[in-house]
Amino acid sequence: VKQSTRVAVIPSECTRNQDDPMKSNHLYPLICLLAGALLGPHTVAGEAQRHATATFAGGCFWCMEPPFDAVDGVISTTSGYIGGHRKDPTYKEVSRGGTGHAEAIQVVFDPEKIGYADLLDIFWRNIDPTDASGQFCDKGDMYRSGIFFHDEQQQQLAESSKRALIELKPFDGDIVTTVTRATEFYPAEEYHQDYYLKNPVRYKFYRYGCGRDKRLEELWGSAE
């Protein structure tokens, strides 16, 4: 039988890798403080944590895979559809609208190497949270931005991070990104998976033409 241990109220994301440059950004300390206050003591298994899943919608799923794939601790990313009412939707159906789904990515990660708060920071810095009509050049409800939580801890961390962003007001415009419970996630067709690796020239042309990086720099500053 697994033995459980009561642990401190501060989430592990806040104490791991303190020299990580990501920890020095203006959102991270507030996320940790708010999350710690909300979570309280929690129970974890005595052995190493299993792999965990995070789901984010940030417009075109091609563009959301690379920033997560580049991070140590992320095991895989999968492009797909979430938040709709039709079973097994196709790309054409979602693109036409009416299914209720958003393009999204599902991230499988090792919580011992990277925390959910870290993933939230990556997510925010790769979207325009003020765009209520879609993301960048892609417009429509299927390109809306959103955080889809899988458990209570993810919900509290996600809501804390959004609240911190609203309070800091680092740019003009209301924060319209939603935080909702994850429903069934449908992987997209195989040709969409790792699109940036399979079709690097077409991917870069699309990304540049969509103005994604230009807008992200306006919002968040240079990635360097």
Long-range contacts (C-beta under 8 A, 24 or more apart in sequence): 2-45, 2-46, 2-47, 3-46, 4-43, 4-44, 4-45, 4-46, 5-43, 5-44, 5-46, 6-41, 6-43, 7-41, 7-42, 7-43, 7-44, 8-41, 9-36, 9-37, 9-39, 9-40, 9-41, 9-42, 10-36, 11-35, 11-36, 11-39, 11-115, 11-116, 11-117, 11-153, 11-157, 12-111, 12-115, 13-115, 13-116, 13-117, 13-118, 13-157, 14-115, 14-117, 16-115, 20-118, 22-118, 22-121, 22-122, 25-121, 26-168, 26-170, 27-121, 27-124, 27-161, 27-164, 27-165, 27-168, 28-117, 28-121, 30-160, 30-164, 30-167, 30-168, 31-117, 31-120, 31-121, 31-157, 31-160, 31-161, 31-164, 32-117, 34-160, 34-163, 34-164, 35-117, 35-156, 35-157, 35-160, 38-156, 38-160, 39-153, 39-156, 42-153, 48-112, 49-110, 49-111, 49-112, 51-75, 51-108, 51-109, 51-110, 51-111, 52-108, 52-109, 52-110, 52-111, 52-116, 52-150, 53-106, 53-107, 53-108, 53-109, 53-150, 54-106, 54-107, 54-109, 54-116, 54-119, 54-150, 54-154, 55-82, 55-104, 55-105, 55-106, 55-107, 55-147, 55-148, 55-150, 55-182, 55-185, 56-104, 56-105, 56-107, 56-119, 56-123, 56-146, 56-147, 56-148, 57-82, 57-83, 57-102, 57-103, 57-104, 57-105, 57-144, 57-145, 57-146, 57-147, 57-148, 58-104, 58-105, 58-123, 58-126, 58-127, 58-135, 58-145, 59-103, 59-127, 59-134, 59-135, 59-136, 59-138, 59-143, 59-145, 59-212, 60-103, 60-135, 60-136, 60-138, 60-143, 60-206, 60-210, 61-103, 61-104, 61-105, 61-188, 61-192, 62-192, 62-195, 62-196, 62-203, 62-206, 62-207, 63-126, 63-196, 63-207, 63-210, 63-212, 64-104, 64-105, 64-126, 65-105, 65-194, 65-195, 65-196, 66-196, 67-122, 67-125, 67-126, 68-105, 68-107, 68-119, 68-122, 71-114, 71-118, 71-122, 72-113, 72-114, 73-109, 73-110, 73-112, 73-113, 73-114, 73-118, 74-107, 74-108, 74-109, 74-110, 74-114, 74-119, 75-108, 75-109, 75-110, 76-107, 76-108, 77-105, 77-106, 77-107, 77-108, 78-105, 78-106, 78-108, 78-185, 78-187, 78-188, 78-193, 79-103, 79-104, 79-105, 79-187, 79-188, 79-192, 79-193, 79-195, 80-104, 80-105, 80-106, 80-185, 80-186, 80-187, 80-188, 81-185, 81-186, 81-188, 82-148, 82-182, 82-183, 82-184, 82-185, 82-186, 83-146, 83-148, 83-180, 83-183, 87-186, 88-186, 89-186, 90-189, 91-188, 91-189, 91-192, 94-142, 95-142, 97-140, 97-141, 97-142, 99-142, 100-141, 101-142, 101-186, 102-141, 102-142, 102-143, 102-144, 102-146, 103-142, 103-143, 103-188, 104-146, 104-148, 104-185, 106-185, 106-187, 116-153, 116-154, 116-157, 117-157, 117-161, 120-147, 120-157, 120-158, 120-161, 121-161, 123-147, 124-161, 124-165, 125-216, 125-220, 125-223, 126-216, 127-177, 128-215, 128-216, 128-219, 129-165, 129-175, 129-176, 129-177, 130-171, 130-172, 130-173, 130-174, 130-175, 130-176, 130-219, 131-176, 132-176, 135-212, 136-210, 136-211, 136-212, 136-215, 137-209, 137-210, 137-211, 137-212, 138-210, 144-178, 145-176, 145-177, 145-178, 146-177, 146-178, 146-179, 146-180, 147-177, 147-178, 147-179, 147-180, 148-180, 148-181, 148-182, 148-183, 148-185, 149-179, 149-180, 149-181, 149-182, 150-182, 155-179, 155-181, 170-219, 170-220, 171-218, 171-219
